[in-house]
């Protein structure tokens, strides 16, 4: 599937941008187009500190200037490899506030293999319950940041 994910830029509090990653459910033959489902959103400190890493991932999708070129209301269709990498990054960075840790994890996710990002996305998005998903993301952050 060419465009499995969609990235939307929305307006957040106090004129701040928010990146929302949506996933398109698989369609069956003869089924009408299905609306994408929100997977994860990121804003604030994690977004600002991981801006360069997010931009390098978006360049793979053809967004020339990365995050800097996106404005509120913009939508970018993403392939599976780019979408899973962004999703894992958003899930891993969203609760963090330490500057060095955010940068370290973002850089490590950019270097991850496509298979590893698919594995961690399945752990983050499809766990049995909230606590299980949270533990999986904590394990990923410990693995990548070694703290």
N, C-alpha and C positions, 0 to 999 in steps of 0.2 A: 504494500500500500504506500502510495507516494506521500500523502499528507495525512498522517495519523494524529498529529497534534496541531494545536493552534495557540499562538501567543497573542494575548490582547493587552494593550496598554490602557489603563484606566486612571482616572483622577482619584487621588486619595486625599486624606485630610491635609489641610493647609497647603494646597497647591503642590502636593507631592505626587510622584508617579507610583503606580502599583503595577507589577507584571503578573498577569493571571495566565496560567498554563491550563489549557483544556485538552481533553483527550476525546477523539471521536470513536464511539463504539463501532465494533465490526458490523458490517452490513451483510445481511443474507441476500441471496439472489432474489430479485423481485421486490425487495423491501425499499421503501422510500428513504431518502436521506434522513439521518438521525442527528438531532442537535448534539453538539459536543458537551461533555460533562466536565465541570471544573475539577481539576485535579489538585492544584496547589497554587497559592499566590504568595508573592514576596514583595516587601516594601521596606522603607526605612534604612537603618544601618546595614543590615546584611546586603541589601540591594546596592547601596553606594559603595561598599567595600569590595564587593565581588564584581563590580561593573566591568573591569577589564576581562575577567574570565568569562563572563556572560557574553561580552562582545565577541570574544574569540570563537565561542560556540556559535553565535548567530552568524558570523561570517561564513560558516559552512553552509548555512541556509540561504545565503545570498544577500543578507542585510549588510551592505557595504560598510557603513560607519558604526555598526553595532548598536548598543543601547542609546548612544547619543543622538542617533537619527530618528528614534521613535518618539512620537508625540501621543498624547492622550487621544484615544479613539482608533489608533492604528491596530491592524491585525496582520499577523504573519503566519502563513502556513508552514509547518515544519514536518520534515520527514521523521521516520521512526528513530534513527540514530541520534539526530540532534535533539528531538523531543525527549527521549529517555534521559539523555545526558543533562538537559536543563531541569527535568523533573527531579532527578536525584540531587542535583545541586540545590534546588529550591527547598526540597524536603530537609536536606542536611543543614542548610544555613539558616533557615527561618527562625529557629529559637535562639541562635547565638548572638552574643554581644561583644565578645573579646575580639579585638581587631586582628591580632596575629593569627588567631585560630581560624577566623573566617577566611583570611587570605590563604592560609596553608591548605585548608580543606578544599577551597575553590580551585586552587592550582592542581591539587591531586585528582580532583574529579575530571578536570580537563584532560589529564593524562590517562584516565581509565580506558580500558578496552570496551567496545560496544557490548560484549557479553557480560562484563562485570556491571555495567550500568543497567542492563536489563534485569540482572539478578537482584540488584539493590532496589530497583524500582518495584519489582514484584514484592519484595519484603516491606517496602515503605507504604505501598498503596493497597496491597491486597492481604494484609495481615488479618488475623482472626478478630482482634479488637484493638482499640486505641492504645492500650498499654503495651501490647505486643509490638505494634508498629513503632511505637516510641522507643522501645528497647532495641529494635533492629537499627533504627537511625542512630541511636546512641553508640551502638557497636561500630557502625560505619565511621562515625566521627572519631572514636577512640583509635580505630584502625588507621585512619588517615592522618590524624593530628598527633598521635602518640602521646596523649596527655592523660 
